[in-house]
């Protein structure tokens, strides 16, 4: 649960976005079937930019970061 709390913070969002950019760069540099890694990186960038956590619903938490933070503070 601590990991989900971190992912909902601005630092967590930046971490996901930066990890996504790194995955995109590695996938683009290696070429071939490594483009799948770049596609995964795109997902990381999008979830960081859109403030969603895809793992949160697995633990019964809201998908949207704003809703997650509101539930944590209540």
N, C-alpha and C positions, 0 to 999 in steps of 0.2 A: 504494500500500500504506500510505502514511503516513495517508491519510484513514481507512482502515479501522482503523488503530491508534487514531486519535483517537476514532472512533465507539465503540470498545470501552471508553473511559474514562468515568468518571462525568460529566465535563464534556461529553463527546460525547453521552451519553444525555440530559443536560439540554438541550443545544442542539437535539437532534431533537425533544424534547417541547415546548420553547418555540416552535420553528418550526411545529410542528403546531398549537399553540394559536393562533398568529397566522394560519395558513391557515384554520382554522375560523372565526375572527372575521371575516376578510375575506370568506370565502364566505357567512357569515350576513348580514353587512351589505349586500353587493351583491345578494343574492337571485337569483332566476331560475336560470339554468343554472350560476351560480357555486357552487351547492351541491356540485358535483363537486370544487371546490377544498377545500371543507370536508371532504368524504369523504377526500380525500388527506391532509388535516391529521389526521384521525382515525387514519389508518395511521401517520403519524409519531409521534403520541402513544403509540399502542400499542407500536410497536417500541422506543421509548425506555423505556416503563414495563416491558416484558417482557424487556428486555436481549437483544434479538436484532438482528442486522444483516442485512438482506435482500440486501445486495451481496456479503457475504463468500463465499457458495457459488460465485459467479461467478469467484472467484479461488482456489477450492479450499480455502477456510478454513471452519471450523465456523460454523454459523448462530448458536448460542448464544454470548453474550458471555463467559460464564464459561469455556467451552471454548476460545474464541479467545484469551483472556488466558493460559490455561494453556499453549496451544501456543506463544505468543510467549515465555513465560518459560523454556520447555524448550530 
